[in-house]
């Protein structure tokens, strides 16, 4: 890549937009599923989680990419883990300081960003072999793809499970059975297995739109 | 003693790492294509969790938590190092995994080559770090409790991965809609297995 390449050349734009659909970290690369499912009961924690992952992933990508020629190959995993752990500690402290209730809801899952496979996966696959700016874009793009799936899953789970979106009540109160109506929240959506089934359905829809992603027998 | 058994059973069935908390999903999905490799990975996870949780328990209680350093000298009684716990835990885990890798390479070369890349990746398996973080959050009273929690969670992961591997081996012969093939159906099966495991939730122990 030459020095004079514009910041948002077509190649760089691809880095941001490909992970949103064709190369999505969750539905195609199968990375970072652990945390994606556990935090999607409500949209607010899911949004905070996606934002935290974006901060950590973009900064870790830039740092590793700056250091890529000095990290000895044999110990690179532990070096990467230390860098990620440092960034996650920073994020955790910031969350505890400013959005304490969300940080309590996320509980151990903020710490688990360290072992989120998206971050290790992108560091290994991209940042170790590319310059800082493309790595930064790659980090933003992949985190956005991850966040997108998180928000879709959280949207359905919160809408059907609690009748609200971002904490605002969407289903009118008078509809509920307890107020003499006909509607009842679907308690199943709040339970963890429904997150898996929702992601399964998202994959199904996504792949039937992009037929080239279908797995061979 | 009864308490230990309770924690053990609870962490296998009720608080199952995979079905209740989705931890270790990445390797769970990636390695579960055949029963043989998933047995290997499951055993490795049981072993690593059984070691790292008690070690991290000691670390948490004698170094990191607020006032933990009081045994060293009374003037450290107010030191709170718990913000360091992520980085310390991951360092312990990474070194333990390295140790396990060397042992397996020496004594079971066949298993070593069949596990391949996944053995070092246990270091970034969320189930392992998750075990330590849950141990910290739930505040177990003794190292025996922490150990039985670690072994139980490992065994829960072991059961889950063997179950899904067995199902995936059979499902290869069935006619699944093409876009759902592979990853999609695995997610949905895992969800159904999770629903089945939820029936344990009513058990009070």
Interface residues (C-beta under 8 A of the other chain):
Chain A: X27 X30 X31 X32 X33 X34 X35 X36 X37 X38 X77 X78 X81 X82 X85 X86 X88 X89 X92 X93 X107 X108 X111 X112 X114 X115 X116 X117 X120 X191 X192 X193 X194 X195 X196 X197 X199 X200 X201 X203 X204 X205 X206 X207 X208 X211 X213 X214 X215 X217
Chain B: X19 X20 X21 X22 X23 X24 X25 X26 X29 X30 X83 X84 X85 X86 X87 X90 X91 X94 X120 X123 X124 X125 X126 X128 X129 X130 X133 X134 X137 X172 X177 X178 X179 X180 X181 X182 X183 X184 X185 X186 X187 X188 X190 X191 X192 X193 X194 X195 X198
